[in-house]
Amino acid sequence: MTDLFTPLSPTQKADFHRRYLAYLRGRDGEPQWQSHTFSVREAFYQELDRRPVLRTGAPVVRQDVFDRHHMRYRPGEKLDAPTLWALCVAKTNRSERFGVEYAHSIGTAERNGDPGDPTTYIGIEEFYHTRILRDALRVIGIEMEMVDPGLGHQWLIKTMARLPKKLGLPLILCGEITGVAMFHLLLHKARELFADQPEPLARIEELFAQIMVDEVGHVHYARSQLDGAGLAIAKRLLPLVARGIVDGMPEYYELFGRERMMEEVLRADVDAAARPYPDRFIPFDTDERTRSAA
């Protein structure tokens, strides 16, 4: 298990940047910033669109129930697990989309259009994530109206986007670690809830695999941008940031329980979340992980 809060040496940071950029170019292809697409990844999604997979039989989530609770801060009645799962996916999508579009609107994203900068790829990957999560809901027969996150989430997202890089990066690292934990739990819950129809579940797995691999890479990139002091701040802030994120989506607590949710975040074992996927990015080999940072 990689200790995400141990600083990297300058040599390790330079090596990480070189290898991660090469990995992104190979996995995603050529970035098209104006359309927020990649040459390789777009072909992958177009192929998925050509062969849609949907659950059959009685719906596991009612569209009217989903719509009603999607617009509320807290569910007003006892909801079953599939509906809670769908709401968690939708509200996670809500925050992802708002963050990407806000960064784009204030000009942060446009400054990162350089194909030699990993943040160009990371920004476009986040656009794809909103598409992935909507597609995952379509597999179970749910269409989602796009709405903004709650005011608390909006404030946190805007703060992270506008802070000077040195101050914002610890918050970004905490947010990425929390995101990995949330997606990991959602994927495991999908396996429990939708195992009765293997083909639709396989499509959900295929979609979530893209997010898991991306998000773990984002965690390692954020770590590589921080020095020892910044990582120490991130470690202290992680419980606070995680609670700030998840408190705005109480469906997570109802579906997984507060204790399990926070335990998953604070474990911060992001590499385990991506281990099943052969196309994941491996930041360092075993020997490099054991070296002390200079």
N, C-alpha and C positions, 0 to 999 in steps of 0.2 A: 504494500500500500504506500503510495507516494504521500509524503507529508507536504501538503500544499502550502504550509506556512513557513517552510524552510527556504531562505533566499537562495537564488542561483548566483553563481559566480558570473563575472562579465563574459568569460569564455562560454559558459553554458548558455547564457542569454543569446549570444551571437549565434551559437550553433542551433539553438531552438528556433530562432527567427528564420534562419536559412532553411532548415528542414521543414518547418511548418508551412512556409510559403510554397516550397516545392510540393508538399503534400496537397495543399489547397488547389494549386494549379492543376495537379493531376486528377484530383477527385471531382472538382467542380468544373474545370474547363475555363474558357475565356469569360471574364466578367463583362457584362453589358450593363453599365451603371444606369443609363437612362430608362431601360426597361426592367431593371432589377432582376436579371436572369443570368444564368450560366449556360455555356454551350453544351457541356456534358450533362449537367443536371436537368436542363430543360428537356433534353431527349428522353431522359428517364421518366419524367413526369408525363410527358406526352404519351409514352407507352402505357403508363398506368391509366391515363384518361381513355385510351382506346379499349381497355379491357376492364370496365368498372366491375366492382364486386360489392354486392349488397346482401344484407341478411334477408332471409325469406320468412314467411309465416307471420304470426302476430308480432307487432312491434314491441320491442323490449322497453322503449321509451316513448311516451305519448308526446307528440309535437306540441299540443296545447298546454300540457303541464310544463314541458320544458320552456316554452315561450313565456309563460306566466312567471316562472321563478328565475328565468334568466335576467329579467328586468329588475328583480328585487335584490336588496343587499343581503337579506337573510331569507331562507325558505320559510314560508308561513305555515307549513304543515309537514308531517312526517313523510319523507320521500324514500323510495326504494333505492337500492344501491346502483342499478343502471342509470337512473335519472341523476343521482348525485355525481356519478362518473361523467356523464355528459355535461353537466354544469361545470364541473372542474375543468374539463377540456376547454369548454367555451370561454370560461373566465380567464384561463391561462392564455388563451389565444387573444383575448381582449387586451391584456397587458402587453403581450409581445407586439401586437399591431400598433398600439398607442406609442410604445417606446420607439419603434422604428419610424413611424410617421412624424413623431415630434422631433427626433433628431434630424430628419430630412427637412422639416419646416424651418428650423432655426439655422440651417446651414452646416451643422456638424457633419452630416453624412456627405454632403457634396464635397467637402474638403478632403474626403477620404476616397476619392475616385481613382487613386493611383493603383494600377495592377501590381505594383511592387510592394504594396502595403497590405498586410494581412487583414486590416480592419475593413478594407474594401470588400473582401470575401465574406467576412463576418457579418457586415451590414446586409449584404444581399441574402446570405443564408437566413437571416432573421425574417426577411420578406417571405422566403419559402416556408418558414415555419407556420405562418398564419394560414397558408394554403394547405399545409399538411394537416393541421388540426381541424380545419373545416372538412377536409376529405375524410378524416377519421370519423367525424360525426355523420357524414353522409353514408358511411358503411352501415351504421345502425339506423339509418332512415331519418336522421335529423338535419334540418336546414337551420342555419344560425344567422340571425340578424346581427350586424356589426354595431356595437355600442361601445362607448368609452368606459374605462374602468372607473371605480369609485374615486372620490376626491383624494383620499389618502394615498392610493396607488399613483394617481396622477402627480401628486406632489413629490413622491419618492422618485418617480421616473424623471420628472423635470429637473429635480435636484441633481441626480446622477449625470444628466445630460449637460447641465450648465456649469457644474463645478469645474475649477481648474483640474487638469488631468491628475496631478499628484494627489488631490483630495478626493476626486471622484473614483479613481481606480479601486481603492479598497472597497467602496460600496458596490462597484460593478462586480468585483470578484465574489463578494457575498451573494449578490443577486444571481450570478451564474451558478454558484454552488447550490443555492436553494432551488434553482430551476432544474438542475440535474436530479435532485432528490424528488421533486414533484413529478417529473416525467417518468422516473423509475418506478415510483409507486403506482402511477396511472397505468403503466404498461403491465405490471404484475396484476393489478386489479382487473384489467381487461381479460387477462388469461383466465381468471376465475369466473368472470361474469359471462363471457361469450364463447366458452369452450365448446358449447353444443353445436356450433356451426364452424368447423375448422377453416373453411376457405375465407369467410369474412374476417375471422380472427387473424389469419395469416396476412391479410391486407393491412389490418391495423398494425400488426407487428412490423410489416415492411415500411409503413409510414413512420412509425415511432423510431425505428432503427436509424432513419436519417436524422431525426432530431437528437437522439442520444449521442450519436457520433459527433455531430456538430457541437452540441453543448459542452461535451467533455473537452473538445478542442478549445472552445472559448474560455473555459476555466483555466486551462494551462496557459493560454495566451495572456489572460489577465494577470496570472501569477508572474509570468515572465517580465511583465512591465513594472513590477513593484520591487523595491529594495526591502531590507530587513525591517525597517521602521514601518513601511507601508503594510507589509504582511502582518506585523504584530497588531497594527490597528485593525486590519481586516479580521483577524482571529477574535479580537475583542468584540467587534461589531456584529459578527455573524449571527449570534442568537437574536439580537435586536432587529437586524435587517430581515431575517427569516420570519420573525413574528410579524413585522410590519407588512410583509408581503402576504403571508398566509392568513393573517387576521382579516384582510379584505376579501378573502374567499373562504368563508366559514364552511362551505361544502367539503373542503378538504378535511377539516376536523371531524365533521359528521361521518365522512366516509372512512377515514383512517384512524381517527383519534388524535388528540393533541400530542400526547406523549410519543406515539409512534412517528408522527410527522416530524417533530423536532429532533427525535433521535436519528432519523434518516438524514436530516440536514446536517446535524452536528458531527455525524460520523465522517462526513466529507470524503467518502471513499468513491470518488468519481470514476476512477479507473475500473472498479468492479462493475459499474453500470454499463460501461462500453465494452467490457471484455468479450462478450459473445459475438462481437461484430468484427469480421476479418478486415474490414476497410477502415477501422479506427486508426487514429493517429497515436503512435507510441512516442512520448516525448523524449525519453532517454532509455538506454539499455540498462540492464541490471547493475553493471559496474558503476555507471555514471550516477545512478540514483543514490548509491551509498557513499559517494564522495562528499566531503564537507565543502560548502561554498567558501570561496576565498574571501 
